[in-house]
Every structure is written in C-alpha cells, then in structure tokens.
C-alpha cells in the first residue's frame, strides 16, 4: 500500500536536478564534506507522490513508527554523536528539516520506510504520537544541533501516521518515500523501488 494516493511526480531513477548539483559543486568543502556531496549526487532513490496538503499519510505496512524533525543552524553540519531513540541509534539522524521537513520512519520486520516533507506541527500536534521529546547536541560547538522527535508507536497497515506537507526542499505538497532493507540507511542503488514494491 502507498502512504498516499497520488501520481508519481519524481521517480526512483530520476537524477538530482542540475541546479542542485551546480549549487553543491560551487561550495568549498573539506574531504569529508566532499564525500557527503558525492553521496548526494545520485539518482533519486525514492518516489515522490503528489497530493493535497493535509492529506493523511497512511502506514504502508504494520510496524513501529516515530517522527523526527532535526534542526541545524547552518548548512553542511551533521550530528557528531548519534541521538538515540529508545536506546537505539537513529541511522536517519541527518535527514534535516531544511532539506526533508518532518520525517516519519516506519520500521517493520524486514524494511524501513522513510516518508518526508511534513510540517513539524502536522506530526507533533495531531494526537498521533503521545510522547514528544527534545534532544540537543551534547558537545559545545559553534553550531549546535537539536531535534524534536517521538518515541515509536505500534501501527497497523493503513493507520494514519502523519499529514502531507511542503516543508524542506519541496516545490509542491507531496511525500518523498524511500524503502531501505533492515533498519540501516542504504545508498540509493541498494534501496527498494517503492513503485515496484507497492505494485
């Protein structure tokens, strides 16, 4: 099942826009930042489903879902330590609000669904998640990071888990939907194509 009914506006194999690539290539970067850049310059590795803002997002499978909004004060900075949720590492911690908006992460027995571009208030003020928490970077740095997140809740396939927004690098209301094997982040070429998975 798809998280929303709507046309695919960007498919799995569509390359990143040339404007985005040029903007990133113009930056002066360290070797570590350069590697992150190269990781970004790939095919989409997800599908975008266009629909109306405020449309309920449904769980594509039964599992445990949590919401994540991570904020940074400057582009190009990443979490130095892994924020832990229920004692487990969040391998999707660098999905920042300025790029992805509010993020829903659904873990099932075998897969992880990542659904993005909601507004934070659509995730934290809609009575879906009863336990909302705040995490701030432990180390003192010039650019502190913080996140608002929820503890996971158990949902059934088809349950409402959020609402469609237009936050982050988004040009119209839609959901960006990735599927990863297991619980770890994967490079785009190792992910599952959601259009094929949903049939």
TACOR-V403260 format. One record per run of one state. SS is the DSSP state (alpha for helix, beta for strand, coil for the rest). FROM is the first residue (numbers start at 1). TO is the last residue. Records with the same first field share a line. If there is no record, write none. Layout:
SS->FROM-TO, FROM-TO
This chain:
coil->1-7, 11-14, 16-17, 26-30, 41-42, 44-46, 51-55, 59-62, 72-83, 86-87, 90-95, 101-101, 108-110, 119-119, 125-131, 137-145, 151-152, 156-159, 164-164, 166-173, 182-187, 191-191, 193-193, 199-199
beta->8-10, 15-15, 43-43, 47-50, 56-58, 63-71, 84-85, 88-89, 96-96, 102-107, 111-118, 132-136, 146-150, 153-155, 160-163, 165-165, 174-181, 192-192
alpha->18-25, 31-40, 97-100, 120-124, 188-190, 194-198
